[in-house]
């Protein structure tokens, strides 16, 4: 066996097999070598630079998303805005998250050439991650509930990804981690890293974008921003930015049925859980996710699923746009806050989000047959909204 020659720090030492342990100088012997392992891989670093460039170029090409007005009576003195995240290249709010997660994974050395990226998702994040995986040239596998909408599955496959289904949504995490272990790939784990990967201080994050777009409005600092929570990353980013910039804006998170976020926040219970998956795709979780930051937000509402559907259909009548069910969850809560402001004689602005487009859910939230099958009656909630928008009084 040939001796290994180590040349570092001006010392040329020869380490021979079977030599004494080099923990200190040997009297009369050579100087103790500096232990040094160099794993420089020029091929990988060239690939990494190009991958990061492609992801950053996507952001550079993308214009900001629109801030739309929901029509309210002028006499109320209140403006309700919807940040339209459905106009991203992959059609949802999750495009921002996926870009941040890919940059985070690439710059940490976790995403490697030819190795798959695996994600646990209810669909929209997987669509966006499939897009970025295809952009940088790595395989992508989405681990999703079998109930995920067919349109989301089609979009994942359109961007070159694969769909791996589970029957119980609570097993997504373990299945995704196991799949990454078996394949030698990287489990992206949006539910852990969403709040870490996003720069909440600025860098044109969603909160900074909202305030910039409101700058010339009559109420440039909103009284409330209403978000919904899937990973919890968006509400964490918005709330942290509000606190960092010393705004007086309050942050409300709207939670659907079959999600534990509301109960965990209300009861200060980090172990809260739900034994069923959310019917409102993209939001609501069966466990308290690591990226959900309870202490950063001011208020939560538990919104019935039928109310979410009623609100998203009211949105279509108001602005002529279909949106996903999570948009309805946030809009219901935002309108309830507007009603409180009207009742108290306060003026100001409220902001919520259009999370993704409704054409992904034509067989769900826009299907009366699906509502009947789910046992959901949206009629009372539709009447509440119609009455409020006509009179300014919330009938609940």
C-alpha positions as CSV (number, residue, x, y, z in Angstrom):
1,X,0.0,0.0,0.0
2,X,1.4,3.4,-1.0
3,X,1.8,6.1,1.6
4,X,-0.6,9.1,1.4
5,X,1.2,12.5,1.0
6,X,-0.5,15.5,2.6
7,X,0.7,19.0,1.6
8,X,-1.1,21.7,3.6
9,X,0.0,24.9,5.4
10,X,3.6,24.6,4.2
11,X,4.0,21.1,5.8
12,X,4.8,18.2,3.6
13,X,4.1,15.1,5.7
14,X,3.8,11.4,4.8
15,X,1.3,9.3,6.6
16,X,2.0,5.6,6.3
17,X,-0.4,2.8,7.1
18,X,0.0,1.5,10.6
19,X,1.8,4.6,11.8
20,X,1.1,5.9,15.3
21,X,-2.1,8.0,15.8
22,X,-1.2,11.6,14.7
23,X,-2.7,13.3,17.8
24,X,0.5,15.1,18.7
25,X,4.1,15.5,17.6
26,X,6.4,12.5,17.9
27,X,9.7,13.4,19.5
28,X,12.3,13.5,16.8
29,X,9.6,12.9,14.1
30,X,7.9,15.0,11.5
31,X,5.5,17.8,12.4
32,X,1.9,16.9,13.1
33,X,0.0,17.1,9.8
34,X,-3.1,19.4,9.4
35,X,-6.1,17.1,8.7
36,X,-7.8,18.3,5.6
37,X,-10.5,16.9,3.3
38,X,-11.3,18.8,0.1
39,X,-14.5,17.8,-1.6
40,X,-14.5,20.4,-4.3
41,X,-16.5,19.2,-7.3
42,X,-16.1,21.6,-10.1
43,X,-18.7,19.9,-12.2
44,X,-21.3,20.1,-9.5
45,X,-20.5,23.8,-8.8
46,X,-20.9,24.6,-12.4
47,X,-24.3,22.9,-12.4
48,X,-25.3,24.7,-9.2
49,X,-24.4,28.1,-10.6
50,X,-26.5,27.5,-13.6
51,X,-29.4,26.1,-11.6
52,X,-29.5,29.1,-9.3
53,X,-29.2,31.5,-12.2
54,X,-32.3,29.8,-13.9
55,X,-34.4,30.1,-10.7
56,X,-33.4,33.7,-10.2
57,X,-34.0,34.5,-13.8
58,X,-37.6,33.2,-13.4
59,X,-38.1,35.8,-10.7
60,X,-36.5,38.5,-12.8
61,X,-38.9,37.7,-15.7
62,X,-42.0,37.7,-13.5
63,X,-44.0,40.9,-13.1
64,X,-45.6,41.6,-9.7
65,X,-49.1,40.2,-9.2
66,X,-52.1,42.5,-9.3
67,X,-54.0,44.0,-6.3
68,X,-57.7,43.9,-7.2
69,X,-60.5,45.8,-5.6
70,X,-63.6,44.0,-4.4
71,X,-66.6,46.2,-5.0
72,X,-68.1,47.7,-1.8
73,X,-70.5,50.6,-1.3
74,X,-68.5,53.9,-1.5
75,X,-70.4,55.3,1.6
76,X,-68.7,52.6,3.8
77,X,-65.3,54.3,3.3
78,X,-63.7,50.8,3.3
79,X,-61.6,49.3,0.6
80,X,-61.2,45.5,0.2
81,X,-58.3,44.3,-1.9
82,X,-57.4,40.8,-3.2
83,X,-53.8,40.1,-4.0
84,X,-54.1,38.0,-7.2
85,X,-51.5,35.3,-6.8
86,X,-53.2,33.2,-9.5
87,X,-51.3,35.1,-12.2
88,X,-47.9,33.5,-11.3
89,X,-46.4,31.3,-14.1
90,X,-47.7,28.2,-12.3
91,X,-51.0,29.8,-11.3
92,X,-50.8,30.1,-7.6
93,X,-49.4,31.7,-4.4
94,X,-47.2,28.6,-4.1
95,X,-45.0,29.8,-7.0
96,X,-43.3,32.2,-4.6
97,X,-42.8,29.4,-2.0
98,X,-41.5,26.9,-4.5
99,X,-39.0,29.4,-5.8
100,X,-37.8,30.1,-2.3
101,X,-37.6,26.4,-1.4
102,X,-35.6,25.6,-4.5
103,X,-33.1,28.4,-3.9
104,X,-32.9,27.2,-0.2
105,X,-32.3,23.6,-1.2
106,X,-29.8,24.4,-4.0
107,X,-27.8,26.8,-1.9
108,X,-27.7,24.4,1.0
109,X,-26.3,21.7,-1.3
110,X,-29.4,19.4,-0.8
111,X,-30.6,19.4,-4.4
112,X,-28.2,17.5,-6.7
113,X,-28.0,16.7,-10.4
114,X,-30.1,13.8,-11.5
115,X,-31.4,13.1,-8.0
116,X,-35.2,13.5,-7.5
117,X,-36.8,16.1,-5.4
118,X,-39.8,14.7,-3.4
119,X,-42.5,16.8,-1.8
120,X,-45.6,16.1,0.3
121,X,-48.3,18.4,-1.0
122,X,-52.1,18.7,-1.5
123,X,-51.3,19.9,-5.1
124,X,-50.5,23.5,-5.7
125,X,-47.0,23.5,-4.2
126,X,-46.3,20.3,-6.2
127,X,-47.4,22.0,-9.4
128,X,-45.0,24.9,-8.7
129,X,-42.1,22.6,-7.6
130,X,-42.6,20.4,-10.7
131,X,-42.1,23.6,-12.7
132,X,-38.8,24.5,-11.0
133,X,-37.5,20.9,-11.0
134,X,-38.0,20.9,-14.7
135,X,-36.4,24.3,-15.0
136,X,-33.1,23.0,-13.3
137,X,-33.3,19.5,-14.8
138,X,-34.0,17.2,-11.9
139,X,-36.8,14.6,-11.5
140,X,-39.8,15.5,-9.3
141,X,-42.2,13.3,-7.4
142,X,-45.3,14.7,-5.6
143,X,-46.7,12.6,-2.7
144,X,-50.4,13.7,-2.5
145,X,-53.8,12.6,-1.2
146,X,-55.7,10.5,-3.6
147,X,-58.5,13.1,-3.5
148,X,-56.3,15.8,-5.1
149,X,-58.1,17.4,-8.0
150,X,-57.5,15.9,-11.4
151,X,-56.5,19.2,-12.9
152,X,-53.7,19.6,-10.4
153,X,-52.4,16.1,-11.2
154,X,-52.5,17.0,-14.9
155,X,-50.5,20.2,-14.3
156,X,-47.8,18.3,-12.2
157,X,-47.4,15.8,-15.1
158,X,-47.4,18.6,-17.7
159,X,-44.3,20.1,-15.9
160,X,-42.6,16.7,-16.0
161,X,-43.4,15.5,-12.4
162,X,-44.8,12.2,-11.2
163,X,-47.8,11.8,-8.8
164,X,-47.5,9.3,-5.9
165,X,-50.8,9.0,-4.1
166,X,-51.6,8.1,-0.5
167,X,-55.1,7.2,0.9
168,X,-54.6,8.9,4.2
169,X,-53.3,12.5,4.0
170,X,-51.7,12.2,7.4
171,X,-49.2,9.7,6.0
172,X,-47.8,12.1,3.3
173,X,-44.9,13.2,5.4
174,X,-43.6,9.7,6.2
175,X,-44.1,8.4,2.6
176,X,-42.3,11.4,1.1
177,X,-39.4,11.0,3.5
178,X,-39.2,7.2,2.8
179,X,-39.3,7.8,-0.9
180,X,-36.4,10.2,-0.7
181,X,-34.4,7.7,1.4
182,X,-35.0,4.9,-1.1
183,X,-34.3,7.0,-4.2
184,X,-31.3,9.0,-2.8
185,X,-33.3,12.2,-3.5
186,X,-34.1,15.2,-1.4
187,X,-37.4,15.6,0.6
188,X,-38.1,19.3,0.2
189,X,-40.5,19.3,3.3
190,X,-42.3,22.6,2.7
191,X,-44.1,22.2,6.0
192,X,-40.9,22.6,7.9
193,X,-38.9,25.0,5.7
194,X,-41.5,27.4,4.3
195,X,-41.0,30.0,7.0
196,X,-37.3,29.7,6.9
197,X,-36.8,29.8,3.1
198,X,-38.7,33.0,2.5
199,X,-37.0,36.3,3.2
200,X,-39.6,38.0,5.5
201,X,-37.6,41.3,5.8
202,X,-38.3,42.2,2.2
203,X,-36.8,41.2,-1.2
204,X,-40.2,41.8,-2.7
205,X,-41.9,39.2,-0.7
206,X,-45.7,39.1,-0.7
207,X,-46.0,41.6,2.2
208,X,-43.6,44.1,0.9
209,X,-45.4,43.9,-2.5
210,X,-48.8,44.6,-0.9
211,X,-47.6,47.7,0.9
212,X,-45.8,49.0,-2.2
213,X,-49.0,48.6,-4.3
214,X,-51.1,50.4,-1.6
215,X,-48.8,53.4,-1.5
216,X,-51.1,55.7,-3.5
217,X,-54.4,54.4,-2.2
218,X,-56.6,56.4,0.2
219,X,-55.9,53.9,3.0
220,X,-52.3,52.8,2.3
221,X,-51.8,50.9,5.6
222,X,-54.4,48.2,5.9
223,X,-56.2,47.7,9.1
224,X,-56.1,43.9,8.5
225,X,-54.4,41.4,6.2
226,X,-56.2,38.1,6.0
227,X,-54.3,35.0,5.0
228,X,-55.0,31.3,5.0
229,X,-52.6,28.6,6.2
230,X,-51.3,25.4,4.5
231,X,-47.7,25.4,5.6
232,X,-48.1,28.6,7.6
233,X,-45.3,30.3,5.7
234,X,-47.4,33.0,4.1
235,X,-48.9,34.2,7.4
236,X,-45.5,34.0,9.1
237,X,-43.9,36.1,6.3
238,X,-46.7,38.8,6.4
239,X,-46.8,39.0,10.2
240,X,-43.1,39.2,10.6
241,X,-42.8,41.9,7.9
242,X,-45.6,43.9,9.6
243,X,-43.8,43.8,12.9
244,X,-40.4,44.5,11.4
245,X,-41.7,47.6,9.6
246,X,-43.6,48.7,12.7
247,X,-47.0,48.9,11.0
248,X,-50.2,48.9,13.0
249,X,-51.8,46.3,10.6
250,X,-53.3,43.2,12.3
251,X,-53.0,39.8,10.8
252,X,-55.8,37.2,10.7
253,X,-55.5,33.6,9.6
254,X,-58.7,31.8,8.3
255,X,-58.8,28.1,8.9
256,X,-61.1,25.6,7.3
257,X,-62.9,22.6,8.8
258,X,-60.9,19.4,9.5
259,X,-57.8,21.5,10.3
260,X,-56.1,21.8,13.7
261,X,-54.4,25.2,13.3
262,X,-57.3,27.2,14.9
263,X,-57.6,24.9,17.9
264,X,-53.8,24.7,18.4
265,X,-53.6,28.5,18.2
266,X,-56.6,29.1,20.5
267,X,-55.6,26.6,23.1
268,X,-51.8,27.2,22.9
269,X,-51.5,23.4,22.0
270,X,-48.5,22.5,19.9
271,X,-49.8,18.9,19.8
272,X,-53.2,19.7,18.4
273,X,-54.3,17.4,15.6
274,X,-57.2,16.4,13.3
275,X,-58.2,12.9,12.3
276,X,-59.5,14.0,8.9
277,X,-58.0,15.8,5.9
278,X,-59.2,19.3,4.8
279,X,-61.7,19.5,2.0
280,X,-60.4,23.0,1.0
281,X,-57.3,22.1,-1.0
282,X,-54.1,23.8,-0.2
283,X,-55.0,24.9,3.3
284,X,-55.7,23.3,6.7
285,X,-53.5,20.6,8.2
286,X,-54.0,17.6,10.4
287,X,-51.1,18.6,12.6
288,X,-49.5,21.9,13.8
289,X,-46.8,22.4,11.1
290,X,-43.3,23.7,12.0
291,X,-43.7,26.6,9.6
292,X,-46.9,27.9,11.3
293,X,-45.9,30.6,13.7
294,X,-48.8,31.1,16.2
295,X,-47.2,33.9,18.2
296,X,-46.8,36.2,15.1
297,X,-50.5,36.5,14.3
298,X,-53.3,38.4,16.0
299,X,-56.5,36.6,15.2
300,X,-57.9,33.4,13.7
301,X,-61.3,32.3,12.4
302,X,-62.7,28.8,11.9
303,X,-64.6,29.0,8.6
304,X,-67.2,26.4,7.6
305,X,-66.4,24.8,4.3
306,X,-69.8,25.7,2.9
307,X,-69.1,29.4,3.7
308,X,-65.8,29.1,1.8
309,X,-67.7,27.8,-1.3
310,X,-70.4,30.5,-0.9
311,X,-67.7,33.2,-0.7
312,X,-65.8,32.0,-3.8
313,X,-69.0,31.9,-5.8
314,X,-69.8,35.4,-4.6
315,X,-66.4,36.5,-5.8
316,X,-67.1,35.3,-9.3
317,X,-70.4,37.3,-9.3
318,X,-68.5,40.4,-8.0
319,X,-65.4,40.5,-10.3
320,X,-66.1,37.8,-12.9
321,X,-63.2,35.5,-11.8
322,X,-63.3,31.9,-10.5
323,X,-60.9,31.1,-7.7
324,X,-60.0,28.1,-5.5
325,X,-61.7,27.2,-2.2
326,X,-58.9,28.6,-0.1
327,X,-59.6,32.1,-1.6
328,X,-63.2,31.7,-0.3
329,X,-62.0,30.9,3.2
330,X,-60.0,34.1,3.3
331,X,-62.6,36.2,1.6
332,X,-65.3,35.1,4.1
333,X,-63.1,36.2,7.0
334,X,-62.2,39.5,5.3
335,X,-65.8,40.4,4.6
336,X,-66.7,39.6,8.3
337,X,-63.9,42.0,9.4
338,X,-65.3,44.6,6.9
339,X,-68.7,44.1,8.5
340,X,-67.2,44.8,12.0
341,X,-65.6,48.0,10.7
342,X,-68.9,49.2,9.1
343,X,-70.8,48.5,12.4
344,X,-68.2,50.4,14.4
345,X,-68.1,53.3,11.9
346,X,-64.4,52.8,11.1
347,X,-62.9,53.4,7.7
348,X,-59.8,51.8,6.3
349,X,-58.6,48.9,4.1
350,X,-58.5,45.1,4.3
351,X,-56.4,42.8,2.2
352,X,-56.8,39.1,1.4
353,X,-55.5,36.8,-1.3
354,X,-56.6,35.0,-4.5
355,X,-54.6,31.9,-3.9
356,X,-55.1,30.0,-7.2
357,X,-57.6,29.9,-10.1
358,X,-61.0,28.2,-9.9
359,X,-60.6,26.2,-13.1
360,X,-58.6,23.6,-11.1
361,X,-61.8,22.9,-9.0
362,X,-64.6,22.9,-11.5
363,X,-65.5,19.3,-10.3
364,X,-65.5,20.4,-6.6
365,X,-66.3,23.9,-5.5
366,X,-68.2,24.8,-8.6
367,X,-70.1,21.5,-8.7
368,X,-73.4,21.3,-7.0
369,X,-73.2,17.5,-7.2
370,X,-69.9,17.5,-5.3
371,X,-71.5,19.8,-2.6
372,X,-74.4,17.4,-2.2
373,X,-72.1,14.4,-2.0
374,X,-70.1,16.2,0.7
375,X,-73.3,17.2,2.6
376,X,-72.5,20.9,2.3
377,X,-75.3,23.4,2.1
378,X,-74.0,26.8,1.1
379,X,-77.4,28.5,0.9
380,X,-77.4,30.0,4.4
381,X,-73.9,31.4,3.9
382,X,-74.8,32.8,0.4
383,X,-77.8,34.5,2.0
384,X,-75.5,36.0,4.7
385,X,-73.2,37.5,2.1
386,X,-76.0,38.8,-0.1
387,X,-77.6,40.5,2.9
388,X,-74.4,42.0,4.1
389,X,-73.4,43.4,0.7
390,X,-76.9,44.9,0.3
391,X,-77.3,46.4,3.8
392,X,-73.9,46.6,5.5
393,X,-75.1,44.4,8.4
394,X,-73.8,40.9,9.1
395,X,-76.8,38.8,10.0
396,X,-75.1,36.1,12.0
